[in-house]
Amino acid sequence: MRALSLLTRVVPHGLASPLVRFGSTVASSISPSQRTIVERNRRRVHGEDMDPALLEAEVREVFRTYGRYFLDSLRLRDLTPEQIDRGFSHEGIEHVTEALDRGVAPILALPHLGGWEWAGAWISQVKGWQVAAVAERLEPPELFEWFLDYRRSIGLEIIPLGPGAAAEVSAALAAGKILCLLSDRDISGDGIEVEFFGERTRLPGGPALMALRSGSPLLPTAVYFEGDRCHGVVLPPLDTERRGKLREDVTRVTQDLAHALEELIRRAPEQWHLMQPNWPSDYDALGIERPEWARDAG
């Protein structure tokens, strides 16, 4: 990551971009486990009878957009707010401003798609809004610390996923900070069972739980690569009105979020770079033991 960061600083973007694109294409051929998951996700979007040529083209594009995500993200700390603004467009931003005008910080629930960190930098450096995000701890710890420093340098407050994360998230919302949560993969294994692209799996219940408890609007959001720019799309807030027991409400809202994420992903499935097993059947396809939560699933 340090080498790639240095590359973005010393090599002109017009030259670095094709280099990263070439490297990503190579990676798509030498990463069999990740390629298997990417292929399965494409079929979830398009159907099992997906045309083989389209499947191959989309798999390669997923790896290429993943490489672009890193390249564009690492450029951010060397760009001015004016340059970041020129590289970003948006629709549905009124859902964010309406919440902030009411004195309520919204929760943006995103899939692993496109270039969300560019949007985070735009929110912070161009709009001047405070933004916090929860991040998975990485190994080795030095890599995680590097990512923390980098993300803080572009204006993001990072809350490490762990036992104290819920309290920090609540404090961030109470302080009026926009909260960004990647929501299409359950890392902890104790998420909410939903139907996601026609198959049962689990998604994190945190976005729904925080919205129900805090009164913050829950906004399904995605950031796409469109030409040389990033384009953010914010959907209207989900229905987070309390109707019954908290667990039942969390399940209902998480299922609604799953359907909204499907809608956002279907706009550009070739940019959905989720490369880890996310459904019980993914573990079977990779020939590895299912985690405990998935052992009784179909």
C-alpha positions as CSV (number, residue, x, y, z in Angstrom):
1,M,0.0,0.0,0.0
2,R,2.9,2.4,0.7
3,A,4.3,1.5,-2.7
4,L,1.0,2.2,-4.4
5,S,0.6,5.4,-2.5
6,L,4.0,6.5,-3.7
7,L,3.1,5.5,-7.2
8,T,0.2,7.9,-7.2
9,R,2.5,10.7,-6.1
10,V,5.4,10.3,-8.5
11,V,3.7,8.8,-11.6
12,P,1.3,11.0,-13.6
13,H,-2.3,9.8,-13.3
14,G,-2.5,9.3,-17.0
15,L,0.3,6.7,-16.8
16,A,-0.6,5.2,-13.4
17,S,-4.2,4.5,-14.4
18,P,-3.3,2.0,-17.3
19,L,-0.7,0.4,-15.1
20,V,-3.2,-0.3,-12.3
21,R,-5.7,-1.4,-14.9
22,F,-3.2,-3.9,-16.3
23,G,-2.3,-5.2,-12.8
24,S,-6.0,-5.6,-11.9
25,T,-6.6,-7.6,-15.1
26,V,-3.7,-9.9,-14.2
27,A,-5.1,-10.3,-10.6
28,S,-8.4,-11.5,-12.0
29,S,-6.5,-14.4,-13.6
30,I,-4.4,-15.4,-10.6
31,S,-6.9,-15.0,-7.7
32,P,-9.1,-18.1,-8.0
33,S,-11.0,-17.8,-4.8
34,Q,-11.8,-14.1,-5.3
35,R,-12.7,-14.8,-8.9
36,T,-15.1,-17.5,-7.9
37,I,-16.9,-15.2,-5.5
38,V,-17.1,-12.4,-8.1
39,E,-18.5,-14.9,-10.7
40,R,-21.1,-16.0,-8.2
41,N,-22.1,-12.5,-7.4
42,R,-22.5,-11.7,-11.1
43,R,-24.9,-14.6,-11.5
44,R,-26.8,-13.5,-8.5
45,V,-27.5,-10.2,-10.3
46,H,-28.0,-11.5,-13.8
47,G,-29.3,-15.0,-13.3
48,E,-27.7,-18.5,-13.5
49,D,-28.0,-18.6,-17.3
50,M,-25.8,-15.5,-17.7
51,D,-24.0,-15.3,-21.0
52,P,-20.4,-16.6,-20.6
53,A,-18.9,-13.7,-22.5
54,L,-20.7,-11.2,-20.5
55,L,-19.7,-13.0,-17.3
56,E,-16.0,-12.9,-18.3
57,A,-16.2,-9.2,-19.2
58,E,-17.9,-8.2,-15.9
59,V,-15.5,-10.3,-13.8
60,R,-12.5,-8.5,-15.4
61,E,-14.2,-5.1,-14.9
62,V,-14.9,-5.8,-11.2
63,F,-11.1,-6.3,-10.7
64,R,-10.3,-3.2,-12.8
65,T,-12.8,-1.0,-10.8
66,Y,-11.3,-2.4,-7.6
67,G,-7.9,-1.3,-8.8
68,R,-9.3,2.1,-9.7
69,Y,-10.9,2.4,-6.3
70,F,-7.4,2.2,-4.7
71,L,-5.8,4.5,-7.2
72,D,-8.4,7.2,-7.0
73,S,-8.6,6.9,-3.2
74,L,-4.9,7.3,-2.7
75,R,-4.9,10.4,-4.9
76,L,-7.4,12.2,-2.6
77,R,-5.0,13.5,0.0
78,D,-3.0,15.3,-2.7
79,L,-6.0,17.0,-4.2
80,T,-7.5,20.4,-3.4
81,P,-11.2,20.7,-2.4
82,E,-11.8,22.3,-5.8
83,Q,-10.3,19.3,-7.6
84,I,-12.4,16.9,-5.4
85,D,-15.5,18.8,-6.2
86,R,-14.8,18.7,-10.0
87,G,-14.5,15.0,-9.8
88,F,-17.8,14.4,-8.1
89,S,-21.5,14.6,-9.0
90,H,-24.5,13.5,-7.1
91,E,-28.3,12.9,-7.0
92,G,-30.5,12.7,-3.9
93,I,-28.2,14.8,-1.8
94,E,-31.3,16.7,-0.6
95,H,-32.1,13.7,1.7
96,V,-28.8,14.4,3.5
97,T,-29.4,18.2,3.7
98,E,-33.0,17.8,4.9
99,A,-31.8,15.7,7.8
100,L,-29.0,18.1,8.7
101,D,-31.4,21.1,8.5
102,R,-33.5,19.3,11.1
103,G,-30.5,18.9,13.3
104,V,-30.4,15.1,12.8
105,A,-27.3,13.3,11.4
106,P,-28.2,10.7,8.7
107,I,-26.8,7.2,8.4
108,L,-25.6,6.4,4.9
109,A,-25.7,2.6,4.2
110,L,-23.5,1.6,1.3
111,P,-22.4,-1.5,-0.6
112,H,-18.8,-2.3,-1.5
113,L,-19.2,-0.6,-4.8
114,G,-17.4,2.1,-6.8
115,G,-15.4,4.8,-5.0
116,W,-17.1,5.7,-1.7
117,E,-14.1,7.3,-0.2
118,W,-14.2,10.1,-2.8
119,A,-17.7,10.9,-1.6
120,G,-16.4,10.9,2.0
121,A,-13.7,13.4,1.1
122,W,-16.3,15.5,-0.8
123,I,-18.6,15.6,2.2
124,S,-15.8,16.6,4.5
125,Q,-13.7,18.9,2.4
126,V,-16.2,20.5,0.0
127,K,-19.4,20.6,2.0
128,G,-17.7,21.0,5.4
129,W,-19.8,18.4,7.1
130,Q,-18.4,16.1,9.7
131,V,-18.4,12.4,8.7
132,A,-17.6,9.2,10.6
133,A,-17.2,5.7,9.3
134,V,-16.8,2.3,10.9
135,A,-13.9,0.2,9.6
136,E,-13.0,-3.4,9.9
137,R,-9.7,-4.2,11.7
138,L,-7.1,-5.5,9.2
139,E,-4.1,-7.7,9.7
140,P,-1.3,-7.0,10.2
141,P,-2.0,-4.1,12.6
142,E,0.5,-1.9,10.8
143,L,-1.7,-2.1,7.7
144,F,-4.7,-1.1,9.7
145,E,-2.9,1.9,11.2
146,W,-1.8,3.0,7.8
147,F,-5.4,3.0,6.6
148,L,-6.5,4.9,9.7
149,D,-3.9,7.6,9.0
150,Y,-4.7,7.8,5.4
151,R,-8.5,8.1,5.9
152,R,-8.1,10.7,8.6
153,S,-5.9,12.7,6.3
154,I,-8.9,13.1,3.9
155,G,-11.2,14.2,6.6
156,L,-12.9,10.9,7.8
157,E,-13.2,10.0,11.4
158,I,-12.7,6.3,11.6
159,I,-14.3,4.1,14.3
160,P,-12.6,0.7,14.5
161,L,-15.0,-2.2,14.5
162,G,-14.9,-3.8,18.0
163,P,-16.6,-4.0,21.4
164,G,-16.6,-0.2,21.9
165,A,-17.8,0.7,18.4
166,A,-21.5,1.0,19.2
167,A,-20.9,3.6,21.9
168,E,-18.6,5.6,19.6
169,V,-21.1,5.4,16.8
170,S,-23.9,6.7,19.1
171,A,-21.6,9.5,20.2
172,A,-20.8,10.5,16.6
173,L,-24.5,10.7,15.6
174,A,-25.3,12.7,18.8
175,A,-22.5,15.1,17.8
176,G,-24.1,15.6,14.3
177,K,-21.7,13.6,12.3
178,I,-22.9,11.8,9.1
179,L,-22.3,8.1,9.7
180,C,-21.2,5.9,6.8
181,L,-21.6,2.1,7.1
182,L,-20.7,-0.5,4.6
183,S,-23.8,-2.7,4.9
184,D,-23.7,-5.6,2.3
185,R,-21.5,-8.0,4.3
186,D,-21.9,-9.3,7.8
187,I,-18.4,-9.4,9.3
188,S,-19.3,-10.3,12.8
189,G,-21.5,-13.3,12.0
190,D,-24.3,-12.2,14.4
191,G,-26.2,-10.1,11.8
192,I,-29.9,-10.3,10.7
193,E,-31.1,-13.1,8.4
194,V,-32.5,-11.6,5.2
195,E,-33.1,-12.5,1.6
196,F,-30.5,-10.8,-0.5
197,F,-30.5,-11.4,-4.3
198,G,-32.9,-14.3,-3.8
199,E,-30.8,-16.2,-1.3
200,R,-30.8,-16.3,2.5
201,T,-27.8,-14.8,4.2
202,R,-27.1,-12.3,7.0
203,L,-26.5,-8.6,6.8
204,P,-25.3,-6.4,9.7
205,G,-28.2,-5.2,11.9
206,G,-26.3,-2.1,13.1
207,P,-27.6,0.4,10.5
208,A,-31.2,-0.5,11.3
209,L,-30.6,-0.6,15.0
210,M,-28.9,2.8,15.1
211,A,-31.6,4.4,13.0
212,L,-34.4,3.0,15.2
213,R,-32.7,4.0,18.4
214,S,-31.4,7.4,17.4
215,G,-34.1,8.7,15.0
216,S,-31.5,9.3,12.3
217,P,-32.8,8.7,8.8
218,L,-31.3,5.6,7.1
219,L,-30.3,6.4,3.6
220,P,-29.3,3.7,1.1
221,T,-26.3,5.2,-0.8
222,A,-23.9,4.2,-3.5
223,V,-21.0,5.9,-5.3
224,Y,-20.3,4.9,-8.9
225,F,-17.5,5.5,-11.3
226,E,-18.8,7.4,-14.3
227,G,-16.1,8.3,-16.8
228,D,-13.5,10.3,-15.0
229,R,-15.7,11.2,-12.1
230,C,-17.5,9.6,-9.1
231,H,-21.2,9.9,-8.9
232,G,-23.1,9.6,-5.6
233,V,-26.7,8.4,-5.4
234,V,-28.7,8.8,-2.2
235,L,-32.1,7.0,-2.1
236,P,-35.0,8.3,0.1
237,P,-34.9,7.3,3.8
238,L,-36.2,3.8,4.7
239,D,-39.2,3.5,7.0
240,T,-37.7,3.3,10.4
241,E,-40.8,4.1,12.4
242,R,-41.2,1.8,15.5
243,R,-44.0,-0.8,15.0
244,G,-43.4,-3.5,17.6
245,K,-40.6,-5.2,19.4
246,L,-37.1,-3.8,18.6
247,R,-35.8,-7.1,17.2
248,E,-38.7,-7.4,14.8
249,D,-38.3,-3.8,13.7
250,V,-34.5,-4.3,13.1
251,T,-35.3,-7.4,11.0
252,R,-37.9,-5.5,8.9
253,V,-35.7,-2.5,8.3
254,T,-32.6,-4.7,7.5
255,Q,-34.7,-6.6,4.9
256,D,-35.8,-3.3,3.4
257,L,-32.2,-2.2,3.3
258,A,-31.2,-5.4,1.5
259,H,-33.7,-4.7,-1.2
260,A,-32.5,-1.1,-1.5
261,L,-28.9,-2.3,-1.8
262,E,-30.0,-4.7,-4.6
263,E,-31.4,-1.7,-6.5
264,L,-28.2,0.2,-6.1
265,I,-25.9,-2.7,-7.1
266,R,-28.0,-3.5,-10.2
267,R,-27.2,-0.1,-11.6
268,A,-23.6,-1.1,-12.0
269,P,-22.9,-4.7,-11.0
270,E,-19.5,-4.6,-12.7
271,Q,-18.4,-2.2,-10.0
272,W,-19.5,-4.4,-7.0
273,H,-16.2,-5.5,-5.7
274,L,-17.3,-7.7,-2.8
275,M,-14.8,-10.6,-3.0
276,Q,-15.3,-12.5,0.2
277,P,-17.9,-15.3,0.8
278,N,-21.1,-13.6,1.8
279,W,-23.7,-16.4,1.5
280,P,-23.6,-19.9,3.1
281,S,-23.3,-21.5,-0.4
282,D,-20.2,-19.4,-1.1
283,Y,-18.2,-21.4,1.5
284,D,-19.3,-24.7,-0.2
285,A,-18.2,-23.3,-3.6
286,L,-14.8,-22.5,-2.2
287,G,-14.5,-25.9,-0.5
288,I,-14.1,-24.4,3.0
289,E,-16.0,-25.0,6.2
290,R,-19.0,-22.9,6.8
291,P,-18.9,-20.5,9.8
292,E,-21.1,-21.5,12.7
293,W,-23.9,-19.1,11.7
294,A,-24.2,-20.6,8.2
295,R,-24.0,-24.3,9.1
296,D,-27.8,-24.8,9.3
297,A,-28.6,-22.6,6.3
298,G,-29.7,-23.9,3.0
